[in-house]
Amino acid sequence: MHASDLKRLEEAAKLLEHPGWIAKITNMVGMPIDWAIKNLPKGASSMITKATEKAITKALVTAVSTMDLNYRGKPFTWAHRFAVAIAGGAGGFFGLPGLAIELPISTAIMLRSIADIARSEGEHIEDIDAQLACVQVFALGGSKRIDDAPETGYYAVRIALTRALAEAGEFIAERGFVEEGATVIVRLVARIASRFGVVVSEKAAAETVPIVGAAGGATINLLFINHFQAMARGHFIVRSLERTWGEAVVKKEYERIAKEL
């Protein structure tokens, strides 16, 4: 690989393997988020799971439909941050009950921002593969390994989702997004939601801290979207390089770089 491409891959690895989401929220609210999660109201976990799955399903259907498929300029990063901050402010004002209303809105905005970043990295977002790659970003988020896989966190997630993404892609190509309750769609949403829900729980826990309030909800949502914009940036840099050099070459170099970070 060229030196310039290796530099881009190093940037992607830094974004994908060390996102720093927890540290940023912990510093903002002044307490460990693990403590806040343990003190969420009874039944909150079930509500967060349902809200997360609903949010991903709705975002999967709607987020890309309003975009200019031919635009190839810089992504509208701050416009999406502003929109999601407003949604977070409203959700934070109503506390945990507001999450069920706010999360699908915020998730759709974030997926649109992710698609915007994908488009800026050369993805053809009218393609099903590119759209599902955008949804896949919600499953990314750190260096945790999956099932003791030898790969880094990023590639372990991609491998774990390979079958579900392939099945969903084939189904959507044949029938479109109309059958949200189809088994292959439900399976994909559940796999992604199982990881996205961890971040949503952290977000919800931070927003329930009494001193945070509506203003804090907006700030947390800014951290929330910044996190996934960074994941998207890293993910689509990798995919861009894979189109040039092949998946095997990029994966080998990525794993080498990630071990040195």
N, C-alpha and C positions, 0 to 999 in steps of 0.2 A: 504494500500500500504506500501511496505517496505520503510524505511528511505532513502535508496540509490535511490529508484525510485522517491520518493517525491523531493529529491534534484535535480534530472534530470528534473523533471517537473517544478520546480521553475526556473531552468536555461532556459527552453523553454519559460516560461511565460515572463521572463525578456527580452528575445530576441524578442518575438512576439508583446508585448504590448508597448515597449519603444525602437523602433529602432534608433531614433536620426538621421535620414537621413537629414532632413532639417537643423538642427543645424550644422552638419558637413559641408554641402555645404555653408551655410551662413557664417561660420567662414572662409572658404577658400577664397570666393570671396569678403568678406568684406562688404556685403550689404544684406538686406533681400531678399530672393528669391521671395517672393510675389511681390515685386517691379519689379524685373526682368521679371517675368511672364507677368505682366501688360504691359510691354514695348516690348514684343515680336512683330515682324513685323506682319502686317495685313495678315491674311490667314494662319498664323503659326499653329493655333489651328486645323484647318481642315487637314493640312499636317501631323501634329503629330498624329492625330486620324487615318488617313489612314496608315501611316507608322507603327503605333503600331499594328493595326489589321493584317497587312501583316506580320509583324515580328513574331507575335504569331502563325499565321497559318503556316508559313514556319518552325518555330522552332518545332511546334507540329509534323510535318511530319519527320524532319530530325535528330533532336538532339540525340536521343537515338540509332539510327541505327548503329553507329560506335563504340559502347561501348562493352567491354568484359562482357557479362552477368554473367559469373561465378566468376569474381573477387570480393573478399570480404574484401580487405584491406582498408587502410586509403584513403580518397578522395584526388584527385590531386588538392588541393585548389590553390596553387600558379601557377601552369601551366595555369589554366583557368584565373587567374587574369592577368598574363602576356599577354595572348592572347587578352583579352578584353581591356587591356590598349593600345596595339598596334592599335586595331580597333578604340578606342576612340581618340588616337592621330591623326590618319588619318581623322576621322570625324571632330574633332575640327579644323583641318587645313582649311577645306572647310566651316566651320561655319554651320549655320542652313540648307542650301541645302544639306550638306553632311550627315545629319541625316537619310534621306530616304535610303541611301546606307549603312550607318554604323549600324543603329539600328537592321535590320534583322540579321546581322552578330553577333553583340554583344548579341542579345537575344538568338540566337542559342547556342553560347558559354556558356552563363549563364544557359540555360536550361540543357545543358550537365553537367555543374558543379552541378546543383541542383540534377540531376539524379545520379551523382557520390556520393553526400552526402546521397541521399535516399538509394542507394545500401549499403553504409557503416553502415546505421541504420537498415539493415536487409530486405529492400524492394526487391522484385523480379521484377526488372524493365522490364522484358519481359511481365509482366502482364499489361493489359490495365488500370486497376485501379491504379496501381503504376505510370504509365506514366501520367495519367490525374492528379494524386496528385502532380506530379512535375510541370505541367503547372499551377495548382492551386496556387502555391507559388507566381506567378506574381500578384495575387490579394491581397496578404497579405502585411501588412506594417504599422501597427500602431494601436492606441487605439481608433480610430474613430468608433462610433457605426453606424449601418446601420438601417435606418427606425425606429429609437428609440427602437431597439431590446434590450431586457434585458441582453442578453449575452455580453461578452467582444468582442472587435473588432475581435479577431481571430475566435471565434466560430460563431459570426454573419456572417462573410464572408463565412465560411464553410456551414452554413445553407442556405444562400442566393444562393449558387452555387449548392446545392444538386441536384435539378431537372435537371439543364443543364448538369451537369457531368454524371448523370445516363443515360440520353437520349443519350449523346455523346458516352458513354461507350458501350451501347447496339448497337448503329449504327456501331461503329468502329469494335466491335467484329464480326459483321456479314459481313461487307463490307471492312474493313480496312480503311486506310487514303486516299484512292484514290479520293474520292469525296469531295474536299475541299469546294465546294460551297453548300453542303447539308445544309438544314435548321438547323438541330441540331448542326452541327459544327459551322455554322455562329453565332448561338445564344450563344454558349459557348464562342467563341472567343470574341464576343461583350461584354458579361458580364465581362470577365476577363480584356479586353482592357479598359473598363470604369474606372477600378481602376489602372491598370498598367500605363495607359496614364497620370495619375496625376503625377506619379514619372518621367515619360519620359518628361513631360512638365517642371518639376523642373530641370531635367538634361539639357534640351535644353536651358532653360533660363540662367542657369549658364554658359553654353558654349558660349552664345552670348555676354557675358560681355567682352568688348574690351581687358581688361588686361589679360584674360585667355589664349586665343590662343591654339595652338596644344598641348603644354605641359600640359595645364590645362585640355584639353579634355581627355588626358590619365589619369590624376589624378582623374577627375570626374568619369570616367569609373571605376576606382579602387574602389571609394566610392560606385558606382552603383552596382558592383558585390559583394562587401563586404556586402552591405545591403541585397541582395537577398540570398547570402550564409548564412547569419545569419537567415533570414526568413526560409530557407530550413532546417537548423539545428534544429530550434525550432519546425517546422511543423513535421519533421520526428521523432523527439524524442517523440512527442505526439502520433503519429501513432504507434510507436514501443510499447509504454506503453499501448495503447488501445488494441493491440494484446494480451498483457499479462493480463490486468486487466478488459478489457471491456470498451466500449465508455462511458457509463453512469458514472462509477466510476471515470475515468480520467477527464471527463468534470466537474464533481462536485468539485474535488480537484483543478483543474485548475482555475475554477471561484473563489474559495476561496482564492487561492494564488494571483490571479490577483488583487483582491480587496484590498489585503494587501500591494501591491507594491507601 
